Amino acid sequence: MKIPPVKGTRDFYPPEMAVRNRITDGWRQASLRSGFEEYDGPIFEHLQMYQIKSGDEIVEQLFSLQDRGGRDLAIRPEITPTLARMVNQRINTLARPIKWFSMPRLCRAERPQKGRLREFFQWNLDIIGEPSPLADAEVIFATVDYLRSVGLTANDVKVRLSSRRLLASVLGRIGIPPDQLQPLYALLDKKPKLPGEVFAEMLAQQVPDVGVARKINAFMDLREVGGIAALAGADAELEQAQAELAQVLGYLTTMGVAEFCLFDPGIVRGLAYYTGVVFEVHDAVGDLRAICGGGRYDNLLADFGGPQLTATGMGMGDCVLEILLREKGLFKDGQFGKALDYFVACVPRFATEAGRCPQEEAVRLTAEIRRHGLRAEFSYKAGGLGKKLKEAADSGAARCIIIGDELPTQQKLAVKDLATGQQELVDYEAFLAGISCKK
């Protein structure tokens, strides 16, 4: 009986694994370029951790279990609670700001659909202990830095920024009571995904006052920060929220990524723990789910029993990202297959009366190349030169070394460049010295 993979999960055969590694290697390099340090945590945690952050409704969205001691546990659907727990445990020994990144495997018990699976990988960047808007800008810059590194341009993706603090100020000034803000956030967050008439009906249920509802819609349609005061008036809180957002946008200009960024008050981020600037990255056309999202969350560590410490961060899943990269022609099937520096071909016709085994010479030379830190392979099977050259080309090797009894005896190697077809005889010791210099 053949057993299929669980719905919403993926098997990573070598070609798929190569794509996954290409994505995660890029995430890691972008993180390191911006000075982030890598961390990780356990694949499961106490269920209560996720309830603290997202409420009891999160239980329906994750895989939970009880261990033999009767403890309620959950496979991690995100890593931010783990981050908060880990930071709180060593809060007095960690230098600030804390700039960490991670690339965990996560699981969520939801209906699989395009760009959303039950198991996926997520790149997370977080800066803790730095209240400056520059920290928000740096998280966004590192995000854009990665997207640029894989070939995406400002015509392909946009970072849409807003502010929960700004939204709360505007809604308060136009008459929304504080106790109605959170359910309204959740509705506004769904606006881009709902037909206009459906959203209007749902908004009318939460905000019966037609004039207030009209102002909410007008605010959501703004594209310039400067137009907010004319819509909702101004006070100290609103002005401060506007100033913070303007500072973030200013830093992004200084960092050279302004063309990727725009103000969009429709970016709400439904989770309750966001407290300041929020953002999402979308494909420019808007056909896909958000590629990533994040923002400032200044209360999370305190919610987990730690100090009141500012924080900002983002998360990017691999599923939507890979779809976009394939749609743009930046990732193609077979593009990131096995790549070797050398393929060592043992060709029988080089055998001489000395009776030495050319296969042993091939194995010896391959091991020596590997010892010098380069990628090398040999064939397990005998065959003619044409067959070996094809095998070398199929392996993705850059060069093929043709070896047999004659060449090692003469202290020469035949090295063929598989891209140009050029071949040269190279002194054996000179070749080894040359690859040693490449380490």
N, C-alpha and C positions, 0 to 999 in steps of 0.2 A: 504494500500500500504506500503510495506516495503522499507525503505530508507537505502541504504548501506552507509558505511563510504566513505568519499572522497578518491579517489585514491591517494596512496602515504602517507596515514595517518594510524594510528594504534589505535585500541580499547585496552585499558588495563584492561582486566578482572583481578580479584584478582591474579591468577597464573602469568599472564604477569606483573602485577604491582609489584609482589614480586621480579621478576627478575630485573625489572627497579630499584627498590629500592636497590637491592643488588649491582647493578652497581654504582648508584649515592652515596650510603653510602660509598662504597669503595673509590670513587673519593674524597669525603669530608674528609675521614680519612687520605688518602695519602697527601692531601693538608695541613691539620692541622699538620701532623707529620713534614712537612718541613717548618712550620711557615707562611703559607699563610693565609690571612683573606678573608672571603667570602663577595661578593657584588652582586648586581643585578641591573637591570634597567628596563625601560618600554618595553612592548612587541612590540610597534611601535615607530618609530622615524621619523624625517624629512628625506625625500628621499635624499636630498642633502648630508646628512652625508655619505651615501653609495657611491654616485657619487664622492665625494672628494677622498675616499679611493680607489675605484676600477674603476672609469670612468663611462661614460654614458651607456656602454654596460651592466652594472649591472642591469639596469632597466628591462631587459628581463629575469633576473634570480631571481627576487623576486616578492612578492605580494605587489602591490602599490595601493593607494587609495587617494581620495581627501576628506577632511573633509568638514563640512558645511561652514567653512570660506574660502574654496578654497585652503587650504594648501595641498601641495603634501607630503603624508606620505607613509611609507612602514613598513610592518611587518618585524621585524629584521631577516635577513638571517645569521647574525653573531653578536657578541657582542663587538668586538674590537673597532669599532667607538664609541659605547656607553662608553666604558672604557676611550677612549681618551677625550671625552666630559666631563665626570665626573671628571677625574683627572684635566683637565684644569680649571674647575670651582673652584676647591679648591687647586690649585697648591701651594699656599703660606702657606697653613695650614697642608699639608700632610707631615709626616715624611718620609724621604727617607733612604733606598730604599723602594718603595711601592711594597709590595708583596701581590697580590690579586688573588683570584680564583672565578670562577662562574660556574654554571651548567644550563644555560638557555635552554628553549624550543625555537627552531629556525625553520623558514620556508623558503623554497626555491622553486621557481616555475620551477622545472625541471622534466625531464622524470624519473619516478621511475624505479629503477633497483636494482639488488642485491647489498646490502650494501649502497644504496643511496635512501632515501625517501624524500618526500616533507616537512615532519615535523619530527624533531628528537631532541635529547638532546645532548649537547656538553659540555665537561669539558674543561675549559680554565684556564691556569696558566699564569701570567704575572709578571715580575719584572721590575719596572720602576725606573730610576734614578741611575742605577748601571752599569758603563761601563765595569767592569771587565769580562773577559771570565768565571770567576767563576759563574756569574749569569746565563750564558747560560748552564753551566754544571749542576747547581742546578735545572733548569727547566727540563732538561733531566733526572737527577737522580730521581726527584719526579715522573716523568712519568714511569720510569722503576720500581720504588718502588711500584707503584700501580700494574703494570703488574705482578710483582713477587708475590704480595699479593694474587692474584687470581689464582696462580698456574702456570703461564706461565714461561718458562725458556728460556735461550739463544738459545736452539735448536728450540724454537717455534717462537720467534720474534727477529728482529734485528733493532737497531737504526742506520740508514744510515745518515751520516753527510757529509756536504760540506760547502761551503762558497760562498755567492754571491760576496763578495768583491774579493775573490780569483778568481772566474770565470771571473769577469770583468777585472781583471788584466791580466789573461791568454789570454782572447779574444783580449784585446787591444794590447798585445805584438805580437800576431800572425796576426794582421792586420785588426781587426773588428772595424770600426768607432764607436764612442760613440752613435750616433743617431740610430745605427742598433742593439744595444744591447738588448733593451726591446723585440722587435719581435723575436729575436733569443732566448732569455730566454724562451719565450712562447713555441717555437718549441722544444727546448731541454727538457723542462719539460714534453712534450708529448712522448719523445723517448721510454720509457719503454712500452707505451701502443700501439705503432705502429709497424706493420711489418717492418722488416729491409729495404726492398726495398722501401716502402712508405716513411719512414723517410729519406732515402738517396736521394730520388727524391725531397722531400720538402727542405732538406738542400741545395741541388744543386741550387734550385730556389733562396734561400736567400743568399747563398755563392757560386757564380759561380767559384771562384778560387779553383781548385781541390786540390792544395797543402794545402791551408788554411782549407778546409773541412776535409782533411785527418788528420790534426793536431787536429781539434776539436774532431773528433772521437777518436783519440788516447788519448786525455785528458779525455774524458768521460769514457774510459776503464781503467784508472789508478785505482789502489787500495792501493797505498802508497803515502803519501804526499811528500815524498822525491824525487819522480820521476818527479815532476813538472818542476823544474829548467832545467833539461836536455831536456825537450820538448819545453819549451817556453822561456828559458833564465831566467834572474832574474833582478829585480830592487827593489827599496826600498818599493814600494807599495805591490808588490807580496810577498816579504819577510815578511812584516808585516802581511799580510793576512794569510800566512802560519804559522807564529808564533802564531797568535790568535787561529787558528784551532788546532794547536798542544797543546796549553795550555788547551783548552777545553777537548781534548782527555786525557791529562795528569790528569786533575782534575777528570775525570770520572774513571780513573784507581785508583786514591786515594780513591774515594768514593766506590770502589768495584763493579762497574758495567761495567768494560771494556769488559767483554766477550759478552755483549749485543751490543757493538758498533763497527762500522767500517766506514772507509772513503769511500765515494761513490760520485764522482764528478757528477754523473748523477742526483743527488738530486738538483734541481734548484729552485723549488717553483715558479710557474709562476707569482704570484702577484708582482706588481711593488714595493711595499713598503719595501720589505726585503733589508737589507743593509749589513749584515754580515753572521755569521754562520747560516746555515739552516739545518733542519733535518726532517726526516720522520721515522715512525715506520712501518715496514712491517712484515707480516708473513714470516717465513723463507723460505717457499716453493715459495711464490710469487704469489699465486693464487688469493689473495684478493686485494682490494683497500688498500691504506695506512690506517692504523689504526688511526694515528694522524700525525700532521705535525706542524712545527713552525720554529722559528728563530728570529734573531735580526732585529728590525725595529726602527732605531734611528731617523727617520724623521716624524713619524706619528703624534706626539703631535703638532709639528710645523705646519704640514699640516692643523690641526684643529684650528689654531690660538693661540696655546700655545707656550711655550718655546722650544728650541732645547734640548730635554731631551732623553737620551738613554733608550732603552726598549728592552726586549726580552720575548718571550712567546710561548705558544703552544695551540692547540685545538685538542680534541679527541672526535669523535662522538660515539654514543652508538650502531649504527647499525652494522658496520663492526666488532666492538669489540664483540658484542653478537654472531655474526656468528662464529667468531674464537673460542670463549670460548665453544660454543656448538660442533664445529668440534673436539676440543681437549677433549671433554668429561668432561669439568670442570663445565658446566652448563647443567642440564638435566630438562626435564619437571617435574614439581611437586617438584623439589628439595627444593625450597624456599617457600613452602606453609605456611599456618598459623601455628605458633608454640606457644604453651602455656606452662606456668610453671605448672599450675594445672587445672584439670577438676574436678569440684565438682559434684558428682553423688548423686542424691536424690533417694534412693531405698525404695519403699513403704513397704517392708517386715519389715523394722525397726520401723514402726509405732507402738505405744503402746496405752494402754487404756487411757493414759493421754490426748489424743486427740490433741497433738501439731502437727503442720503441718511441716513435714520434708522439704518441698519445701521452706518454709520461712527460715529455718535454712540454707539451701543450698545457698539461695540468700544472707543471712546475712554474711555467711562465705566468699562467693565469693567477696562481696563488701569489706570486711575487707582485703582480700588478695590483691585486686586491690589498696586499700588505701596505702598498704605498697610498692607499685611500681612494683608488679609482675603481670604477665599476667594470667588471670583466666577466666574461662567460666563455665556455667552450662547449663543444658538441660531445654528446655521449656516443655518437654513432660515427662509423667510418663513412667516407664518401669522397667523390671527386671534387675538384676545385670549384666547379660551377655550382654544385649543390651546396657546398660550404659557404660560398659567397651569398647565395640566396638566403641561407639560414642566418648569416650575419646581418643581412639587410632586414630580414623579418624581425630580428631581435631588437632593432632600433639602434644598433651600434653605430658609432661615428666612424670607427676604423676597424679594419680586419687585419690581423697579423697572421700571415701564412707561414706555417711551421712544419718542419720535418727533419729527418736526420741530417741532410746536407747543410741546411742553413745554420743550426746551432753549432755544427762542427766547424763551419767557416766563421763563426761568431757574427753572423749576419741574420737580420730579420727582414722579411718582406712585409712592409706596412702599406696597406691600401686604404686611401680615403674613400669611403663609400659614397660621399656626396659628389665629389669631383671625378672619381675614377682614377685619380693619380696614384701611382705606386712607386715606392722607393725602397732601396736596401739600406738598412740602418744598422750600425754597429750595435751588438747586443748590449755591451756595457754602457755605451753612450745612450741607448734607449732607456735603460734603467735609471741612469743618472738624470735623464730628462724628465721622466715622470716623478722622480723624487723631488725635483724643483717645483712641481705643480702642487705639492701637498699644502 
